[in-house]
């Protein structure tokens, strides 16, 4: 269980399911402050944070609704 009480992906999936995700996944590294995704972006992808923090921002003003996870 994570510090926030949310189950980790490794606790929810079987070893076979995790192996399948790992075989299909592409690891990416981002710099501090780099935009990973913008609202409205479309694509056949899904992201997982392995290490570090991300800042989620919603609204016109980037400080309107911020959450750091």
Secondary structure, DSSP 8 states (H G I E B T S, - for coil): --TTS---HHHHS-HHHHHHHHHH-------TT-----TT---S------SS--EEEESSSTTSEEEE-
